[in-house]
Amino acid sequence: MSGASGDAALWGLLLAMAAMTLTLRASFLVFGDRIRIPPLVRRGLDYVPAAVLAAIVAPAFVLFAPGEAVDLAVQTPRWAAGVVGVAAALITRNMLIVIVLGMATLWGVQALVS
């Protein structure tokens, strides 16, 4: 598709995605008091922030290009920050402390290595 029909299709798709997103987000506000969430699901939702953080951070530890040598100057700060973050999580169980200590370790080791 090209030209005006392609532009119209693109705008239609963008508007449809915006409407779907708005509908999904508004449904929690509109129907939130009427829907009872079972206790098991509610307990499971407590782990969502930690799971999302792990999904964002984990690829940094295992991202190696196939067939290329591992650059220790790049990997060492990441692994040091990961070890400190895991230790902080086990000791404090506080996500904010984990993030602060992990980032401080990452930046500190990066400054030492480079």
Wavefront OBJ file of the C-alpha trace (Angstrom):
o trace
v 0.000 0.000 0.000
v 1.177 3.459 -0.747
v -0.191 6.933 -0.962
v -3.433 8.048 0.587
v -4.863 4.546 1.105
v -1.717 3.490 2.987
v -1.863 6.586 5.173
v -5.551 6.006 5.923
v -4.885 2.374 6.841
v -2.031 3.387 9.128
v -4.130 6.018 10.880
v -7.012 3.570 11.196
v -4.705 1.012 12.776
v -3.282 3.589 15.197
v -6.767 4.735 16.214
v -7.935 1.138 16.696
v -4.922 0.368 18.907
v -5.515 3.550 20.918
v -9.187 2.648 21.411
v -8.275 -0.884 22.511
v -5.683 0.399 24.981
v -8.102 2.955 26.407
v -10.824 0.314 26.743
v -8.551 -2.117 28.576
v -7.209 0.511 30.967
v -10.601 2.068 31.630
v -12.170 -1.316 32.357
v -10.210 -1.556 35.613
v -11.504 1.841 36.718
v -15.098 1.263 35.608
v -15.527 -2.351 36.741
v -12.867 -2.499 39.456
v -15.284 -2.470 42.416
v -17.669 -4.982 40.854
v -15.123 -7.691 40.124
v -13.830 -9.795 42.996
v -10.262 -10.966 42.521
v -9.622 -14.298 44.222
v -7.013 -14.230 47.025
v -4.685 -16.548 45.095
v -4.655 -14.195 42.085
v -4.204 -11.189 44.386
v -1.172 -12.895 45.984
v 0.229 -13.673 42.544
v -0.086 -10.040 41.496
v 2.273 -9.094 44.336
v 5.094 -10.749 42.381
v 4.501 -8.884 39.108
v 6.925 -5.980 39.775
v 9.792 -8.342 40.627
v 9.048 -10.502 37.588
v 8.998 -7.498 35.273
v 12.285 -6.207 36.700
v 13.857 -9.636 36.248
v 12.607 -9.825 32.656
v 14.177 -6.456 31.888
v 17.498 -7.084 33.674
v 18.160 -10.792 32.974
v 19.019 -10.449 29.264
v 21.958 -8.198 30.185
v 23.601 -11.161 31.912
v 23.119 -13.723 29.184
v 23.421 -11.580 26.056
v 26.432 -12.964 24.230
v 26.857 -12.813 20.479
v 27.375 -16.319 19.045
v 30.883 -16.865 17.757
v 32.300 -13.726 19.357
v 34.670 -13.505 22.296
v 33.180 -12.367 25.595
v 34.287 -8.852 26.491
v 35.027 -9.003 30.217
v 35.223 -5.207 30.459
v 31.546 -5.120 29.521
v 30.379 -8.223 31.422
v 32.188 -7.767 34.757
v 30.234 -4.675 35.914
v 26.950 -6.324 34.993
v 27.718 -9.524 36.893
v 29.007 -7.586 39.923
v 25.809 -5.522 39.979
v 23.741 -8.690 39.611
v 25.468 -10.404 42.533
v 25.057 -7.324 44.732
v 21.411 -7.006 43.655
v 20.622 -10.623 44.470
v 22.366 -10.344 47.845
v 20.463 -7.132 48.629
v 17.180 -8.798 47.636
v 17.834 -11.795 49.878
v 18.865 -9.640 52.826
v 16.474 -6.675 52.658
v 13.519 -7.836 50.506
v 13.210 -4.167 49.461
v 13.052 -3.537 45.703
v 14.187 0.085 45.968
v 17.335 -0.905 47.869
v 18.045 -3.629 45.300
v 17.819 -1.134 42.439
v 19.910 1.535 44.191
v 22.671 -0.856 45.285
v 22.716 -2.648 41.926
v 23.013 0.592 39.965
v 25.642 1.992 42.332
v 27.666 -1.190 41.921
v 27.282 -1.141 38.143
v 28.432 2.465 37.861
v 31.228 1.997 40.389
v 32.687 -1.096 38.728
v 32.331 0.523 35.286
v 34.326 3.513 36.563
v 37.035 1.183 37.918
v 37.260 -0.955 34.778
v 37.355 1.858 32.235
l 1 2 3 4 5 6 7 8 9 10 11 12 13 14 15 16 17 18 19 20 21 22 23 24 25 26 27 28 29 30 31 32 33 34 35 36 37 38 39 40 41 42 43 44 45 46 47 48 49 50 51 52 53 54 55 56 57 58 59 60 61 62 63 64 65 66 67 68 69 70 71 72 73 74 75 76 77 78 79 80 81 82 83 84 85 86 87 88 89 90 91 92 93 94 95 96 97 98 99 100 101 102 103 104 105 106 107 108 109 110 111 112 113 114
